[in-house]
Amino acid sequence: MSSTFSFSAVFTPLVANLSSLSVSSVANAASPTTMSTNGMVTTPHYHASQAALEILKGGGNAVDAAIAAASTLAAVYPHMNSIGGDNFWLIYNAKTNELRALNASGRAGERATIEFYQKQGYEKIPSRGYLAANTVPGVVSGWEQAYNYAQKTIGNSLPWNQLLTSAIRYAEIGVPVTPSQETWTKTNIDEKDQEFRALQRFPAFRQTYLKANGEPYTVGEIFKQPELAQTLKVIASQGATAFYRGEIAQRIVTDVQKNGGLLTLQDFAQHTANWVEPISANYRGYQAYNFPPNTQGIASLSILNILNNFDLTKIREGTADYYHLIVEATKQAFADRDKFVSDPEFVKIPVDSLLSETHGRQLAARISMNQTKKEAKPLDPKGDTVWLGVVDKDGNAVSLIQSIYHDFGSGIVAGNTGVLLQNRGSFFSLDKNHINRLEPRKRTFHTLNPAMLFRAGKPYLIYGTMGGEGQPQTQAAIVTRIVDYGFSVQEAIAAPRWLHGRTWGASSNDLKIEGRVPENVTAELAKRGHPVNVVANYTDTMGHAGAILIDPETNVLHGGADPRGDGSAVGY
């Protein structure tokens, strides 16, 4: 196929509606874009969206609503989220016209060393179990820090305990099981895979997520988490202190240590979430913001920085050129990411240099439009993660991502608390020379990266997705389809997606691409050397994306949710 490459970046916004250039199948976008004027929420589960909307209608701010949604997701989407994980926040304060970033990821325990695992005979950290749960959960600290910030600087904060009401209710009285929960529960009790699955080997997992007969809950059956409900009630009345310095921490640590795990009471007591500076890059006159290391936000921005050097007005959306270009840009961005990104408190990371226009041009020059290039070693593309976005009536905005890494995290529900611990620390390397080597008190590399796109100094697009390695790729899909091709928010999310990477345990990567992409396009990609793997028309392998666009002329909010998940965009 013909291709066009331009070394001169296009820095002016494309104002024409270019959707006529698209060959994607977006006619069946599952639902129209949701529009409202007072507030908008998008999450990957409809109950969480409704919980956040209730907070907005009750006078709460965007941060309040985000906490309500995030906590509710722990109750209604348990395979994808837990209070035993981490979260990362981008918060736009409309009063101060300031964008803040909050890193609420947990650090490795004080006893977590390479030597410990090697003496146990491990060449890599186990993917599941007590030794996979070697980092402190950061979620609750993120909720409280964000709440305190909003209460002091944004105003309109509702009482803290009111924000957890929906989560407590759904954990206590139960919630109908979604197809997603049934599917991933069945997947995770596969006894043939003792490394990544067979989670019923852990008694508390079996007790929490399976029925008394050991069978998974099926669609429509009521699923309850009474122990989680009690833990949430304690947090609602006592705040994060109860989680990190009180009875909850004591019960978690006692259970972990009794079973050979590493976390200590000191690890919990010393945990803090940190305010950090967002990073950004220009994209055709817009300013794209993302999260700094220890996350891969730099890769998401690098892809856009590379694409700035190509004239997308001459590349039709949905063609082989379109997919090829973004995949090749992704490979270049990932090579930088894998070389440099870790905890910035332990290593020096040249962020400004990696996101410079000069570096973007250099990476772009490496791309051939006729042939794919081999890539650096890829990461796992999937993840047990949720992204959500909120905009309130005053224009405050939140882009929040929360995760426990693999679906059902470590598989450990600790100390009769209902808290499912993450296995994010299993991604640390036991190679002493690796950039992401395990060290006590260190934060591991994170795939999580919430995003915002600004126009004329104000939020224009609040967006993000779950999906590990797929997050930067899906973010690029959403931005290019909206900015370059004039798609609506819902069209941009629902249009066919791709994922360059590999799944857990796979020895090699491939290019997964949804079945709605025309056969001639996938054939051309294969001809250029891509290891094409055509998957279902809509698959959550691609992650659950969402976005809210703020029309700068009318202030109308346009929200979209992913038909690949169980979410909804709702407004009032």
N, C-alpha and C positions, 0 to 999 in steps of 0.2 A: 504494500500500500504506500501511497505517497505520504511524505512527511515534511513538516516545516520546522526549522529551528532558527531562532533569533537570539543572538547574544546581547541584544539591547533590551534591557528590562522594560516591561510595560508598567509604568508607575501611576497611570491615571485610572480611576475607576471606570469599569465598562458599564455605561449607563443604558445601552441598548438592551432590550430583551432578546437574548440569544437562544431561547429555548427551541427555536426552529432548527438549530444546529444539532439537536440531540437525536440519537437513535436508540436511546434507552426506552425500555417499556415502563412508563410511569403512569399510564392511564388507569391501571388498577392499583393506585397508591393506598388502598385500604380505607382511607378516610380523608376528608378534606382537611386543609390546614385550619386549626382552631384559631379564632380571632376574638380579642376582647380589648377593653380599654383600661380596666382597673387593676388587673393582676393576671399572671399566667404561671402555671406550673406544668412541668413535664417530668414524669418519672416512669420507670419500667414496670410499675404495677398500679392498677387503677385505684386501689384502696389508698395507696400512699399519695397519689395525686389528689384524691379527695380530702385526705387528712390535712395536707398542706393548704388546700384551697379554703378549708374551714378556718384555718388560722388567719389567712389573709382577709377573709370576710369579717372575722372577729376583730380586725384592727391591728393584727400583728404585722411585723415587717418581714422582708424576704429571708433573713437569717432564721427567724422564728419558724417560718414555713418550711425551710430546708431541714431544720432539726426534726420537725414533726414528720416530714416525709422520710428522712433517713432512719429514724427510730421505728417508724411503721414498717419500713421495708425489712427490718430485722425480724419482724413478727410474721409478715405475710409472704415474704420471699426468702425463706431461710436457707435455701441452697445457694443463693446468690449473695448473701449479705449477713452480717452478724455484728454485734457490738464488740466482738473479740477480734476485730480487724483494724484497719487504718483508714484515715480519710485525708483528703487534700481539698482546700477551699480557695476559690477566687471570689472575693467579695467587692462589689462596686458600691461605694458610698455616694449617693446622689447629693448629699449635703456638702460634702467636701470635694466632690469630683475626684475621688481617690480610689485606686484599685489596690486592694490588699491581698496577700497570699498567706495562707496558714498551712503549715506542714504539721499534720498530726499523725505522723507515722512513728511506729515504735522502734526502739533501738534493741540490738541484741543484748542478751543478759550478760551480767558481769562474769559468769562462769562459761560463757559460750566461746570456746577457743578451737582453733584447728587441731591442736594437740589432743583435746578431749575426744573429738570424733575419731581421730586416727587411732588412738589407744583402744577405742571400741571396735576397731576394725573396719571403719567406714572410709570409702574413697570419695563419697559424696554424702551430703546431708540427706537423711531419709525424707521422702516426699510427704509422708503422712505419719501420724502418731506423735507421741510426746516429744521426741527429739526434733520433729519438724516445727514444733511450737516454741521457738527459741527467741522470739521478739515480743516485746510488751505490746498489748493492744492499745492503739492510739485513739480510737473512735470517740470515746466518751470525753477525752480531754479536748478534742477538736470541737465537739458540740459546745462545751462549756466556755472555751476561749472565744469562740465566735459569738456566742450569746452575750458574754460580758462586753465584748467590743461593740456589738450592735446596741446594747442597752445604753452605753455611755455616749456613743457618737451618732447613731442613727435615730434612736428614739422609737416610740410606739411598740416597745417590747411587751409581750404578754408574760404572765408569770411562768417561771421555768417549768413548774410541775404540769401546767396546762399543755405544754408542748409534747409531753409523753403520753397523754391520755389515750390517743388512738392506738398507739403501740401496745400499751398495757391491755386495753380492751381486746384487741385481736389476739394477743398472746394468751389471754385468760379464757375468753369464750370461744376462741377458735376462728378459723378462716377456711373457706372452701379451697381445696388443693387445686392448683393450676396444672395444665398439661406440662408446663415446664418443670414444675416440682416433681411430678410423677416420673417424667422421663429421666431427670438427673438423679433421682433417688434409685431408680432401677439400674442406671448405669453404674452407680457407685457401690452396688452390692454384688458386683461381678466377682465371684470367688476365684476366677482364673487369673486375675490380675492382683497379686498381693503387694505390688509396689504402689500403684496409683489408686486402686479401688479396694473392694472387699472391706468397706468401712464398718460393716457389722461385726468385725472382729473386736471393735472397741465397744464395751458394754454400754457406755452412756450414749454413744451414737445410736445404737440399736434401740435403747429405751426411749430416746427423744424423737427419732425420725422414722421409726418403723412401728407397725402395729404390734400388739401383744403376741401375735402368731409369727412375727418376723417378716411379714409381708409389707411392701411399701404401700403408703396411702395412694389411692387412685383419684382421678379427677372428680371433684365435687364432694369428696368425703371431707369431714371437718377435722382440721389439724390444730391441736392445741399445744402450747408451750408454757405450762403453769410455772415451772421453775424460772424461766425467763421473765414471766410476768412479775414474779416476786422481786427479782433483781431490778427490773425497771422501776418498780414502786420505790425501792430503796434509793435509786439514783434520782427519782423524781422528788423525793423528800429531802435528800442529803447532798445532792450534787455529785460532781466527779470525785470528791474526797472519799466518798464511800466506796468507789470503785478502786481507787489507787492506794488508799491508806486504811481502809476499813475492813469489814467482815468479808466483802466480796473478794478482795485481793487475798485475804488470808485463806479462804476456801479454795481459790484457784491454785495458789502456790502450794498448799498442802497436797492437793491432788497431783499436781505436776511432779513435785519432788518424790512423792510416794511411788511414782511410776518411772523414776529414773530421769525425769526432765530437769531442765536447767534454770528456769526462772526463779527469782528470789523475791522476797518482800521488798528488799532494797531496790530491785529493778523497778517494781511498780511505784514505790514511793518517790523515786528520783525522776520518773518520767515527766516530760513537759512537751507540749506542742509549741512550735516556734513560728513567729511571724518572719517571713522572708520576702525578698524583692521579686515580683513577677519578672519574667523575661519576655522579650517581644521581638518581632520582626515585621518589616513593612511588606504588605502584599497588595500591589496595584493601588496604592493610595490609602488602603485600610491599614490599621495597625493590629496585628495578631498578637494576643497575649497568651502566655502559657506558664507552666510551673517549672521552676529551676531544678537542677539536680538536688536531691537524689532521684528525680523522676526523669522519664524520657521526653518531657515536654520540649526539650531542645531538638529532638528528632522531628516532632510535629512541626515546629517552626522551620527547621532546616528544609523540609520538603517544600514548604511554601516559598522559602528563599531561593530554592533551586528553580521552581516553576516560574518565578518572576522572570526568568531568562528565556521563556518560551512564549510565543504569541498564540494563546489558546483560541483567538478568533479564527485561526486557520486550522485548528484541530477540532473536529466534530466530537462532541461528548458521546461516549458510548462506542466509539470506534476502537479498533485495535491500537491506533496511535495514542488515544486517550489513556487506555489502561496501561499500555506499555510504558508511556512516559512517566506516569505516577509510580509504577512499580520500580522503574529504574532509578527515579529520584529517591524512592524509599530505601533502596539498597545503599545508595551513597550516604544518606542520612544515618542509616543504621550502622554503617562502618565507623563513622565518627562516634556515634553513641556508645558502641561496644568498646571502643578504645579508651574513652575518657570518663564516662559517667559512673559515678559512685557517690558516696557520702562526701560532700564538699568540706566537711570538718576533718576528713582524713586524707584527701587528695586535692590537688589544685586542678581546676577544670577551666580551660580557656573559652568560656562561654561567649564573650564578645567577639573573639576571633572566629569561632565556629559559626556564628550567625551574621558575620559581616557580608556586605554585598560582594566583596571581592571573593570570599570563600564560596559563596553561592554560585558565582560565575565559574569558578574553577571546577566545582562539582558538576555543574551543568555541562561543561565542556567534555566531561568524561562519558556522557551518555550518547550512545548510538541509537538512532531510531530504527535501525534495521536488524539489530541483533542484541539479545539479552546478554548481560554480563554475570559471571559468577558473583556470589555475594559472601559477606562475612557470615560467620556462624549465626543462625537465627535463634531467637528465643521462642518459648511457647507462645502461641497466638491467643490462647484462651485464658479466661480468668473468671473467678467468682467475684464479680464486681457489679456495682450499680453506679450509674451517673444520673444526676437530676439537676434541673435548672429551675430557677424562680425569678420572677420580676414582680415587684409590688407596685402599688398605686403611685408611689413617690419616685419610682425609677430606680430604686435600689435593686441590685441583681446579684444572684449567687450561681456559680457553677461549682458543683460539688461532686466528688467521686469518692466512693467508699468500697472497700474490698477486703476479702480474706484470701485472696490469691486463687487457689484451685476451688472448684465447686465443693462445698462443705469443708473448705480450709484444711486444717490438720486432721479433721475427723474426730477431734477431742472436744467433748462437751465437759467442761471442767467443774469439779467440786459441787455438783448439784446446784449450780447457779444458772443453768440454761445457756451459759456463754460458750459459744463455739469458737475455739481459738484458731487464728489464722496460721497458715504455713508459709507466710511470705519469707521467713528466714531460711527456708529450704533452698532459696535461690543463691544464697551466699556460696562462694567457692571455697574449697578446702586446699586450693593451690596457693601457696604463700606468695607467688608472684602475680596473681590475678588482681586486676583493678578492683574487683568486687569480693576480695577475700574476706573471710569471716574474722572479725575482731570484736572484743567486748565493747559494748556501748555504741556500736556502729549501726547506722541505718543502711539497709541493703538497697541496691538498685530497685526502683519501682517503675512498673509500666504505667502507673496511674498518672493521668495529666488532664485536669479540667481546662477548658479553653474559653476565651472570649475574643471577639473581633470588634474593634472600635472603628467608628467613622466620625471624622471631625471631632475627635476627642471625647466621644460618648459611646457607650455600649451600643452596638448594632446587632450582633449575633452572640447569643449565649449558647454554647454547644459542647457536646462531648459524647462519649460512648464507653461501654465496657468492652473487653476483648483483648487485653494484653497487647501483644505485638500488633494487633489490628487497629489499635486506637489511633496512631498517627495516620494510618492509611484511610480510615473512615473519616477522620477530621478533614483530610485533604479532599475527599470526595464531596463532603458537605459544603466546604468553602468554595471549591471550584464550581460546583453545580449552581450555587446561589449567586456568587459574585460574577463568574465568567459566563454562565449560561442562562441566568435568569429563572432558574427553577423556583417554585414555591418551597417553603420549608418542608412540607410533607412530601412533596415530590422528591426533594433532594435526599431525604432519609429513606424513602421507600424504593428508590431506583436501584437497579442491580448493583451489588457490591462484590468486591474481591478481597482476598487476603493472601498476601505473600508471607509464608512462614511455615511452621510445622505444628503438629499436635503433640501432646505429651507422649514421650517414649518413642516417637518416630525418629528414625536415624537420618532422615533427609527431609528437606522442605519441599513444598510444591506451591503452585499458584491456584488456590481455590477460587472458583468464580461461579456465581449463581447461574442456574439453568436458564434464566430468562435472557441472558446475553445470546445474541444470534450465533448460530453455529459457524457462520463464515468468519465472525470476529474471533471466536476461540480457536478456530483452525489457523488463522493468521498469527495469533499469539504463539501457538505451538510451533509454527514455521520459524518464528524468530528465536526459538530456543526456550520458551517458557514451559516448565513442567505442568501443563494445564490439568486441573482436576475439577471437572464440572460437578457441582453439588446441587442440592435442592433449590427450587426457585426462590424460596425465602427460608433462610436457615440462621439460627442464632449462633452458629459458628462465626458469623460476621459481627456478633455483638449486638447490643440493644442501644441504639443511638437516640438522641433527642436534640431539639434545638428550639430556641425562642428568638425571633427576629423583632426588633423594635423599629418600626417605620419612623424615620427621622422627621418626616413632614407632618404626619398625623398622630404620632405616638401610639398608633394601634399596635397591639402585640400579636404576633403570628406564632403559634406554637405547633410543634409536631412531635409525634411519638412513633416508635418503631413497630411496624406490623410483625416484626420477628419476635417481639416480646409480648408481655401482658400489660403494657403500659397505656397511658393516655395523657394527652395534653388538655388541660381544663383551665378555663378562665372565667372572669365575671366582669 
